[in-house]
Structure formats: structure tokens, C-alpha cells
Amino acid sequence: RSSNMSYDVYIGKHSHNYTSNMSGLFNEIIHDEDKEFNEGLHVLHGLNGCQALPILKEALQQAHYHDHIEEFDPTNGWGTAHGGLMFLARIAIDCAMNPYETVKVHY
């Protein structure tokens, strides 16, 4: 992906945006075995906040087990693993606050 592309995530009236350069990190830590495309940020698309929150919680826990999370930082400087985790945490908060709203992921 080019450095000018980003993930746009919407839940209810809230939106979040972060560089698609973090797709490697998101693919590594976000999983939902019940979906056809079962890894990465796009697994959240179409879920409601109640359904997405446990997936995000598990992703943040998975990130904890990576001793060198900064290895996911892109060489071009667009985004960081730390910033990507903060992005996921903000989405998780909105999922908790909007449990019946649908999550939409665009990139």
C-alpha cells in the first residue's frame, strides 16, 4: 500500500483514521476465525460494538506478547506500532460506549 492510504473506522458518530502502513501489525494481532478473511482490521467490518470489543481486547493482549513491537514501525516513518495500538484502543473505547452500533472499516 502507498503511504497516503489509511484505514478509516466508523462506529456510530465516531470516526478514527490511521495509516495503512500498520497493516502488518494489524494482521499479526487481529483475528476472527469465524470469518472468511480472518485477520487484520477488516474483520471488524460489519460487527457491532459488542462483537468487536472482545476481538480488539484480544488484539491488544497479543501485542503485549511481542517483545519488539517497534519492528512493525514502517521505514518511511508514516505511523508507529505504538500509534497503531492507540488507534485500536480508541476504537475499543467507542465499541464499549456504542455496543449496538455497527463498525465500518474503509481503506
C-alpha positions as MATLAB code, in Angstrom:
seq = 'RSSNMSYDVYIGKHSHNYTSNMSGLFNEIIHDEDKEFNEGLHVLHGLNGCQALPILKEALQQAHYHDHIEEFDPTNGWGTAHGGLMFLARIAIDCAMNPYETVKVHY';
ca = [
       0.000    0.000    0.000;
       1.157    3.512   -0.608;
       1.909    5.754    2.336;
      -1.042    8.061    1.624;
      -3.631    5.357    2.209;
      -5.295    4.984    5.553;
      -7.807    2.978    7.493;
     -10.996    4.858    8.302;
     -13.035    3.211   11.047;
     -16.509    4.392   11.986;
     -18.704    3.367   14.899;
     -21.833    5.361   15.493;
     -20.980    9.047   15.204;
     -17.284    8.439   15.910;
     -14.520    8.025   13.369;
     -10.853    7.076   13.589;
      -8.127    7.223   10.973;
      -4.647    5.706   10.846;
      -2.099    4.843    8.183;
      -2.445    1.561    6.325;
       1.303    1.102    6.861;
       0.303   -0.653   10.074;
      -1.481   -3.463    8.208;
       1.355   -5.862    9.129;
       0.784   -5.228   12.815;
      -2.996   -5.412   12.496;
      -2.766   -8.671   10.508;
      -0.482  -10.103   13.181;
      -2.663   -9.340   16.201;
      -6.301   -9.132   14.986;
      -8.005  -12.456   14.289;
     -11.540  -13.805   13.990;
     -11.579  -17.455   12.974;
     -15.306  -17.271   12.182;
     -14.785  -15.013    9.165;
     -13.620  -15.884    5.666;
     -10.962  -13.164    5.778;
      -9.940  -13.828    9.336;
      -7.097  -11.443   10.087;
      -6.479   -7.719   10.085;
      -8.582   -4.685   10.794;
     -11.200   -5.585    8.183;
     -12.513   -8.462   10.365;
     -14.257   -5.786   12.453;
     -16.298   -4.522    9.491;
     -19.998   -5.196    9.949;
     -19.748   -6.239   13.587;
     -21.453   -4.266   16.310;
     -19.525   -2.826   19.222;
     -20.358   -5.824   21.465;
     -18.945   -8.222   18.883;
     -15.853   -6.158   18.012;
     -14.771   -5.373   21.574;
     -13.533   -8.887   22.522;
     -11.586   -9.113   19.246;
      -9.910   -5.771   19.986;
      -9.200   -6.794   23.574;
      -7.529   -9.977   22.357;
      -5.528   -7.978   19.772;
      -4.191   -5.616   22.423;
      -3.267   -8.600   24.598;
      -1.488  -10.236   21.642;
       0.535   -7.058   21.097;
       1.736   -7.330   24.695;
       3.494  -10.618   23.857;
       5.653   -9.053   21.123;
       8.961   -8.193   22.746;
       9.917   -5.851   19.925;
       6.637   -4.302   18.747;
       8.599   -1.443   17.186;
       9.689   -3.893   14.478;
       6.307   -3.133   12.896;
       7.201    0.565   12.538;
       7.355    1.367    8.792;
      10.677    2.526    7.417;
       9.074    5.539    5.730;
       8.087    6.995    9.129;
       4.337    7.050    8.395;
       2.907    5.663   11.620;
       4.261    3.628   14.510;
       3.238    0.428   16.230;
       2.564    2.433   19.396;
       0.306    4.780   17.427;
      -1.448    1.793   15.861;
      -2.176    0.328   19.286;
      -3.517    3.679   20.478;
      -5.746    3.709   17.370;
      -7.105    0.256   18.298;
      -7.626    1.333   21.909;
      -9.690    4.358   20.818;
     -11.832    2.092   18.613;
     -12.257   -0.315   21.547;
     -13.457    2.533   23.775;
     -16.020    3.563   21.160;
     -17.152   -0.061   20.832;
     -17.688   -0.192   24.603;
     -19.590    3.102   24.558;
     -21.642    2.176   21.456;
     -22.288   -1.569   21.843;
     -25.112   -1.781   19.287;
     -23.629    0.473   16.598;
     -22.083   -1.158   13.529;
     -18.342   -0.913   12.935;
     -17.414    0.152    9.407;
     -13.835   -0.192    8.144;
     -12.750    1.517    4.918;
      -9.336    1.713    3.289;
];
